[in-house]
């Protein structure tokens, strides 16, 4: 993989011609996806600014245009009428002012009346490369391009480390107040959430304090992308703890977890009702963000980065040097103290006519699977003789589905592990698997558990094998994400 200098990573775009050739080379990749949002060039990471506004879904992704490297970050903007068909809208936020001179970093959006407002972290660095994070805002203009406010809403606090980012804005109807939750780190390097509040959306912000989460005072070294939502009367706290290893997660130090409990805005306390749970059990799932302003109290809509900080993938070795995508949007509901996650129903409109279950896999497809009683195996992306592939083994005694990707031709991120387990409290009955050229999203038992991974099958790896009794229905999927060059 290319070694990048700081100047190369932090070069600013001067115009479309800077990356037009890179875009054209990216289009030749066999791993460009059909129905997942992906970068036009370079690297995509965290989803940002996810909101429904006047019947249109708006979504941005953190974007470094030059290659599969974390450098100068932009927001790239896409829109959709239905969360399935996405269209490129161009640069959403550019790092072009004093407060974000080294990156427009992650944040959120909210729709209020005629305004769609984006909140983001301005990553400022001085000549000595000292970081100063600012919480900034922008309004969507009449040309569908965000227009930044002249000044930040507020700057950093010196009673926490420099890691203060990812503003998530929430409206609390009970006290008619807006809250911003900031992912943060204490001076002694513990992960936490800082909370600000205001009666007005774009002014009057004051620091309210640090969110108290009893039992989680020393849980990881930084909490990224905090998100609080109420679903059917249950408060859910989702965040991404870093710099820590957690049980069953191999050598990874970056995770996405959730707690169900009760949020007390007066006391700034989230009281968990039970232990934390992994939001997704797979290798590649991080920085999940919920959509704002959807208007349904019984569900949330969530999307995440299919990737992890510090990891890299085979497309980084291609001539175009690109990587990353976003997950399918998921509906979240609460049942029996757990989140259920299901792909949005509209995605099934992409199904083409069912094809025979003859041992071959389309490059982009959905698999509906009825699982037999007892142990079984399902091996995806195998060679013609059935060897290798992405191996799923269900152990009915332990009620665990183990996923191992070490058998594929293209191996990557081996240092964090190639095998993980997805536990299933009620046993495994059904699987719904979405494959899209370089990703695989597994939904077990109508959303009881999920497992997301990148997978890069070579030309000989479009086959599968299954134990006796496994019943598969295979539906090729049509394109729903446009890939035009829009800047």
Buried (B, 14 or more C-beta within 10 A) or exposed (E): EEEBEEEBBBBEBEEEEBBEEBBEBBEEBEBBBBBBBBBBBBBBBBBBBBBBBEEBBBBBBBBBBBBBBBBBBBBBBBBBEBBBBBBBBBBBBBBEBEBBBBBBBBBBBBBBEEEBBBBBBBBBEEEEEEBBBBBBBBBBEEEBBBEBBEEBBBBBBEEBBBBBBBBBBBEBEEEEBBBBBBBBBBEEEBBBBBBBBBEEBBEEBEBBEBBBBEEBEEBBBBBBBBBBBBBEEBBBBBBBBBEBEBEEBBEBBBBBBBBBBEBEBEEBBBBBEEEBBBBBBBBBBBBBBBBBBBEEEEBBBBBBBBBBBEBBBBBBBBEBBBBBBBBBBBBBBBEEEBBBBBBBEBBBEBBEEEBEBEBEBBBBBBBBBEBBEEEBEBBBBBBEEEEBBBBBBBBBEEBBBBBBBEBBBBEBBEEBBBEBBBBBEEBBBBBBBBBBBBBBBBBBBEBBBBBBBBBBBBEEBBBBBBBEEBEBEBBBBEEBBEBEBBB
